[in-house]
């Protein structure tokens, strides 16, 4: 069965776009248009990414014990996920991963090795379902933010922005966010500092090097 696993993984990694095969590189940022229902749709409604792309999740690629893995913060907490499993989680109509690959540019790329060395400190930490900074828990983009900040001696690499949970046109809170935070028994943290996958994709130090599949995009926005 081992040869079958390797063959399947190799096939999936050979997702082609403009005749380019994805060759993983340590430190790659995988921006994912994740299909997780109303919550993912709500995240995409209140954020926007590079080239108007809509992303609801992000992971970080490293080679661990000769296997390409993705570090991510999901409901189970901070975990390693095999690259193949991450890719097949959300695909477009042509069965391509709904993922764009970003790479951190110089001089911040020198932090990638340091980030890898401190990841064990975060593994197993709880998922931050409240989307709040500095509470000992981590949501997906917060994890990336904290790793690079710590690797950079406490200096911010990616920028925090005021969070919004309001529809960009009506300026009313989306019903899903009202229900979500009501369930958590807390106020919606409107305006508090935070970060999201789409925001990281717009960072000046991130270059999109490959678009593996078709992601949803906002209309009428550059």
N, C-alpha and C positions, 0 to 999 in steps of 0.2 A: 504493500500500500504506500510505502514511502515514495516510490517513483511516481505514483499517481498524484500524490500531494505536490511534489515538486513540479510535475508537468502542468498541473492545473494552475499553480501559482505563477509559473513562467508565462502561461497563456494570458492570464489576467494582467500581468505587468506589461504585456505587450500591447496595451491599449494605445492606439495610434491616433495622432492628430497632426495633420500636415506631414505625414510620413515620418514622424518622430516617435521613437519608443521611449517610454519613461525609464530613465536610469536613476534610481534613488541615490540621494546624496545626504549624508548626515546633516541634520539641521533643516531639512526641507520642511516647509510649513504647508500642510494640506488643508485648503479651504474647501469645506464641504457644504453642498446644498442638501442638507439632510431632510428626509421625509419622515417627520415624527408627529405629524398631525397639527392641531391648532397651535400648540406652543411654538413649534418651529416656524409656522406661518406668521405668528405674532412677532417673533424675533426679526424675521425678514422684513416685516412691515415697518418696524421702527428703526431699522438700520439700513445702511447702503454701503456697498463695497466698491472696489476699483472697477472701472468700466461699467458702473451701474449694476454689478453683479450682486445677487442676494445669497449670503452665506449664513448658516445657522450653527456651524460647528467648525472646530479647528483641531488639528493634531500635529505632532512634531515627530519627525522620522529620525531613527537611529538604528544602527546595526548592533544587535545584542546576541551574543553567542552564535555568531554567523547567520543570524536571521534578521531580516528587515522588519522592524517593529514600529508601531506608532504609539507615542505617549499621548494619553488623552484623559480628560476628566469627564466621566459619565456618571450615570446614576449610581453605579457600584463604587465610585470613588476614582482616585487617580490610579490608572492601570496601564500596562502595556497591552497592545492589541496587535496581532499579526497584520502586516500590511495588506495581505490578501483579504482578510476579513473586513478591514476598514474599507477597502475599495468596493466590495460587493454589497455594502450596507445600503447604498443609495445609488441607483443607476438611471440613466436616461432611456429614451425610447429605443436607442440602438445598443442598449446594454453596456454603455460606457460609464465609468464612475463619474458621478456629478461632483467632480473635484478639479480645482485649479491648484497648481503647484507654485509656491512662492519660495524665493531664496533671499536670505538676509545678505545685504550688500556690505562691502567694505566701508568703514573699518569695523563695523559691528559684527561681521562674520568671524572675527577672531574670538568671539565669546562662545562659539558653538561647542568647542571641546570642553570649556569650563561648565557650560550648561549640563552637558552629559554627566560630568563628574558629580554634580549636586542633585541629580534626579532622584537617587535613592532616598534622599531626605523627604521627598514628597510622595513617594509611592505608598499607597494605602490610605492616604488622607481622604477625608470625607468630601462628598460632592456638595457644593454650595448652591442649594436650590433657591436661596434668597437673593442671589446675585449681589452680595455685599463684599466690599474689600475688607481685608484685615480682620477676618473673623475665624481664622484657623481652618477654613474650608475653601474649596476651589471649584470654580466653574471653568469651562474649557479655555476661554481666552484669558481669564485671570491667571490660570496656571502658566501660560506662556509668558505673560507679563511679569509675573513674580520670578520665574526662572531666569529670564534675561536680566532683570533688575538686580537680582542677587549675584549673578555672574559678573555684573558690571559694578561691583562694590557698592551696591545700594543706589546707584544712579539710574534713573528711568531710561529705558531704551525705546519702549513703545509708550505712546501718550494716552493718559486717561482723558475721558470726556464726560460731560454731564449726561447721565442716562435719561432717556425718555421712554415712557410707556404709552404715549398718546399717538393717535392716528395723525400722520403728517398733514392731512387735509382738514379733518374736522377738529383736531386739537383736543379731542376727548379721549379719555382712557379707553383702550380696547376692552371689550367685555371679558375676553379671556384673561387679561391681566387682573381685572377686578376679581374674578373668580379665583384666580391663582393665589393672589395674596390674601384674599379672604380665607382661603383654605389654610394658609400659613399663619393666620391670625396676626397679620402685621400690615402696616401702612405700605402703600406702593412707594418705593424709594425714588420717586421722581426727582430729577436734578442732582442726585448724588453721583459722585465720581465712579466711573466704571469703564469697562472695555468690552469689545465684542469682536467676533471673527471678521466681520466686514470692515470694521475700523482698522484692524491690523493690516488687512489687505491693501488699504489706502496709504499705509506708512511709506514715507520717503525712502526708508532703508530696505523695503521689500520689493523685489522684482518678480512679476509673474513670468515664469519660464515655460510653462506648459499648461494648456487647457485640455484636460483629458476628456471631459464630457460637457454636455450642454447644461448650464445652470440657469435658473430663473433670473431675470434681469428687470429692473425697474424701468418703466417707460418715461421718457421726457426728462431724464436726469443724466448729466455727464459724469 
